[in-house]
Amino acid sequence: MRIIVAIVVGLLLTSCANLSLNDVYRSPTFAYQDTRIQSLDWTSLNGMTTIELTNSNPYALPVTEISVEIWLEGNPWLTLDNTSVNSLPASSSVDVNLNWGFVYKEILQQAKGSYDKGEADFTLHVRPTLNVPVLGPQTLNWQADFTLPVPKLPRITLSSWSLEDISFTSLVLNLGFNVENPNKFSVDGKDLGITVLNEGRALTHIGVPDMNLNSNTSSKVNTQVSMSLSDVGLAVFDGFRKQRWPDAFDVEWGGKLSSKDLGMDLPSLNNINVGGLN
């Protein structure tokens, strides 16, 4: 450090009388790189924001303190504990990765509008304090805006059902579903399946064709299920008589999900109960 101070002082003493401060010290610069989703489920998300810090001075600048905050919709929200930056090397740039995460209900509580529209606007605030030779501590203020989706579970509802065929031992039902993607990104489904239950006991399981849903779109799925009369009992006939889906019957969906827009797998559908049409 004494050598660095001597260099700076020497420059000051040997320069001309009108030498400006910018000739011996230039403030480091900040560049926002990107924010990537590292992992998510249907309740929370973990991300990583990368920033680049550039020191164009011919000497290193020790970082004595750095404050990193993420604001949500213009209000303070998260304070990040980041101590990985101890110094800015001379005449070079360094990338800094900031790991953070949030629970979706926190978005709902603080910015319901963001939750409803399926994406939230964030502002990254970075305030480093540098120990500059001769000048002493210098605090800088940097910020950058970015947007992230707020993932939501696809909505699946039983929209129609009817009797297709019946015999002395079995019956066949037509089932119609509406599958909605409420997200700001695409959702693709594969290895999908439907299970029909009677008072919690599985009666039958059938596969469903793969689906590709763009953001904020829905699709109709129609399929047939065959069940034994001894399994369904009188419940299904009581439903026909009342013209409503049997109270004892439930329908569950399962399968693998991914998103081309996000470039990653999504949490699977695990026994998502869509209930019945009443």
C-alpha positions in Angstrom: 0.0 0.0 0.0 2.9 2.4 0.8 4.3 1.9 -2.7 0.8 2.6 -4.3 0.5 5.8 -2.2 4.0 6.8 -3.3 3.1 6.4 -6.9 0.0 8.5 -6.6 1.7 11.2 -4.7 4.6 11.2 -7.2 2.1 11.6 -10.0 0.5 14.6 -8.2 3.8 16.3 -7.5 5.4 15.8 -10.9 2.3 16.8 -12.9 1.5 20.2 -14.2 -0.4 22.7 -12.0 -3.7 22.1 -13.7 -3.7 18.3 -13.4 -7.2 17.2 -12.6 -8.3 14.4 -10.2 -9.4 12.3 -13.2 -5.8 12.1 -14.3 -4.9 10.1 -11.2 -8.1 8.4 -10.2 -11.1 7.2 -12.3 -14.1 5.8 -10.6 -14.7 2.1 -11.3 -17.6 1.2 -13.5 -20.5 -1.2 -13.1 -22.3 -3.3 -15.8 -25.3 -5.5 -15.3 -24.8 -8.8 -17.1 -27.9 -10.9 -16.5 -30.1 -12.7 -14.1 -30.6 -16.5 -14.4 -33.2 -18.7 -12.8 -31.2 -21.4 -11.0 -34.1 -23.5 -9.7 -37.7 -23.2 -9.0 -40.8 -25.0 -7.7 -44.4 -23.9 -7.5 -43.8 -21.9 -4.3 -40.3 -20.3 -4.6 -37.6 -19.4 -7.0 -33.8 -19.1 -6.7 -31.8 -16.9 -9.1 -28.3 -15.6 -9.7 -27.5 -12.1 -10.9 -24.1 -11.4 -12.5 -22.5 -8.0 -12.5 -19.2 -6.8 -13.9 -17.0 -4.3 -12.0 -14.2 -2.6 -13.9 -11.2 -0.8 -12.4 -9.4 1.2 -15.1 -6.8 2.6 -12.6 -3.2 1.2 -12.7 -3.5 0.2 -9.1 -5.8 -2.0 -7.1 -8.7 -0.6 -5.1 -9.5 -2.4 -1.8 -13.3 -2.8 -1.1 -13.8 -2.0 2.5 -17.6 -2.4 2.4 -20.3 -3.3 -0.1 -24.1 -3.0 0.2 -26.3 -5.0 -2.2 -30.1 -4.7 -2.2 -32.9 -5.8 -4.5 -35.9 -3.6 -4.6 -39.4 -4.8 -5.7 -41.6 -2.4 -7.6 -39.6 0.6 -6.3 -39.5 -0.5 -2.6 -36.7 -2.1 -0.6 -37.2 -5.9 -0.5 -34.0 -8.1 -0.1 -30.6 -7.3 1.4 -27.9 -9.6 0.2 -25.0 -10.7 2.3 -22.1 -10.6 -0.2 -18.5 -10.4 1.1 -16.8 -12.1 -1.9 -15.5 -8.8 -3.3 -12.4 -7.7 -1.3 -10.5 -5.8 -4.0 -10.8 -4.5 -7.5 -7.6 -5.6 -9.4 -5.6 -3.0 -11.3 -6.6 -2.3 -14.9 -9.1 -5.2 -15.1 -12.7 -6.4 -14.7 -14.2 -9.0 -12.3 -17.5 -10.7 -12.5 -19.5 -11.0 -9.3 -22.3 -13.5 -8.9 -25.1 -12.6 -6.5 -27.3 -15.5 -5.3 -30.8 -14.8 -4.0 -34.3 -16.2 -3.9 -37.9 -15.5 -3.0 -41.1 -17.1 -2.1 -44.0 -16.3 -4.4 -46.4 -15.4 -1.5 -43.9 -12.6 -0.6 -44.6 -11.1 -4.0 -48.3 -11.5 -3.4 -48.0 -9.7 -0.1 -45.9 -6.8 -1.3 -46.8 -6.4 -4.9 -50.1 -8.1 -5.7 -50.2 -6.5 -9.2 -46.9 -8.2 -10.1 -48.2 -11.6 -8.9 -51.4 -11.2 -10.8 -49.6 -10.3 -14.1 -47.1 -13.1 -13.6 -43.9 -11.1 -13.6 -42.1 -8.7 -11.3 -39.9 -5.7 -11.8 -36.8 -5.6 -9.7 -34.0 -3.0 -9.2 -30.5 -4.0 -8.1 -28.8 -1.5 -5.9 -25.0 -1.8 -5.3 -23.1 0.6 -3.0 -19.3 -0.3 -2.7 -17.0 1.7 -0.5 -13.4 1.8 -1.9 -10.2 2.7 -0.1 -8.6 5.1 -2.6 -5.0 6.1 -2.1 -4.6 9.8 -0.9 -8.4 10.4 -1.4 -9.5 8.0 1.3 -12.9 6.2 1.3 -15.1 6.7 -1.8 -18.6 5.3 -2.0 -20.3 4.7 -5.3 -23.9 4.1 -6.1 -24.9 1.7 -8.9 -28.2 0.3 -10.0 -29.8 -1.8 -12.7 -33.4 -3.0 -13.5 -34.5 -6.5 -14.5 -37.7 -8.5 -14.7 -38.4 -12.1 -13.7 -41.5 -14.3 -14.1 -43.5 -15.3 -11.1 -44.3 -19.0 -11.9 -47.8 -20.4 -11.3 -49.0 -24.0 -11.4 -51.0 -24.7 -14.6 -54.7 -24.7 -14.0 -56.5 -27.9 -15.0 -60.3 -28.2 -14.7 -62.8 -30.9 -15.7 -65.0 -29.1 -18.2 -67.3 -31.9 -19.4 -68.2 -35.6 -19.0 -70.6 -38.0 -20.6 -71.4 -41.6 -20.9 -69.9 -43.1 -24.1 -70.7 -46.8 -23.6 -71.9 -49.3 -21.0 -72.1 -53.0 -20.7 -73.0 -55.5 -18.0 -69.4 -55.3 -16.6 -68.0 -51.9 -17.5 -68.7 -48.4 -18.7 -66.8 -45.8 -20.8 -66.8 -42.1 -20.0 -65.9 -39.2 -22.2 -63.9 -36.6 -20.1 -63.1 -33.1 -21.3 -60.5 -30.9 -19.6 -59.4 -27.3 -19.9 -55.6 -26.9 -19.4 -54.5 -23.3 -18.9 -50.9 -21.9 -18.7 -51.1 -18.7 -16.7 -47.4 -18.0 -17.0 -45.3 -15.5 -18.9 -43.3 -18.4 -20.4 -44.2 -21.6 -22.3 -45.0 -24.8 -20.6 -44.6 -28.2 -22.2 -45.9 -31.5 -20.8 -44.9 -35.1 -21.5 -45.5 -38.5 -19.9 -48.8 -37.1 -18.8 -51.5 -39.2 -17.1 -54.9 -39.1 -15.6 -56.1 -41.1 -12.6 -59.8 -41.4 -11.7 -60.5 -42.1 -8.0 -63.5 -43.1 -6.0 -63.3 -42.0 -2.4 -59.6 -41.8 -2.7 -59.1 -45.3 -4.3 -57.7 -45.3 -7.8 -60.1 -46.8 -10.4 -58.1 -46.4 -13.6 -55.1 -44.6 -15.0 -54.7 -43.5 -18.6 -52.0 -41.6 -20.6 -52.6 -38.2 -22.2 -50.9 -36.8 -25.3 -48.0 -34.4 -24.8 -48.9 -30.8 -24.6 -47.2 -27.5 -25.7 -48.7 -24.4 -24.3 -47.4 -20.9 -25.1 -47.6 -18.2 -22.4 -51.0 -17.3 -21.3 -52.8 -19.8 -23.4 -55.1 -22.8 -22.8 -55.9 -26.0 -24.5 -58.7 -28.6 -24.6 -58.0 -32.2 -23.8 -60.6 -34.9 -24.5 -60.1 -38.5 -23.5 -62.0 -41.7 -22.7 -61.7 -43.8 -19.6 -63.0 -47.3 -19.1 -64.0 -48.5 -15.6 -65.5 -51.6 -14.0 -69.1 -51.3 -12.9 -68.2 -53.1 -9.7 -65.6 -50.3 -9.0 -67.8 -47.3 -9.8 -70.8 -48.7 -7.9 -73.9 -46.5 -7.9 -71.9 -43.3 -7.5 -71.7 -42.6 -11.3 -75.3 -43.4 -11.9 -76.3 -41.1 -9.0 -74.2 -38.4 -10.8 -76.1 -38.9 -14.1 -79.4 -38.7 -12.2 -78.3 -35.4 -10.5 -76.6 -34.2 -13.7 -73.4 -33.5 -11.8 -70.0 -35.1 -11.4 -70.2 -37.7 -8.6 -69.2 -36.3 -5.2 -67.1 -39.3 -4.4 -65.1 -39.1 -7.6 -61.9 -37.2 -8.1 -59.5 -36.8 -11.0 -55.7 -36.4 -10.6 -53.1 -35.3 -13.2 -49.4 -36.1 -13.2 -46.5 -35.8 -15.6 -43.3 -34.0 -16.5 -43.1 -30.3 -17.3 -40.5 -28.1 -19.0 -40.2 -24.7 -20.6 -38.5 -23.8 -23.9 -38.6 -20.1 -23.0 -36.8 -20.7 -19.7 -34.6 -23.4 -21.1 -35.1 -25.7 -18.1 -37.2 -28.4 -16.6 -40.1 -27.4 -14.4 -41.4 -29.1 -11.3 -43.5 -32.1 -12.2 -47.2 -32.4 -11.8 -47.6 -34.8 -8.9 -51.1 -36.0 -8.3 -52.7 -32.6 -9.0 -56.3 -33.0 -8.0 -58.5 -31.2 -10.5 -61.7 -32.1 -8.7 -64.9 -32.6 -10.6 -67.4 -30.6 -12.6 -70.4 -29.6 -10.6 
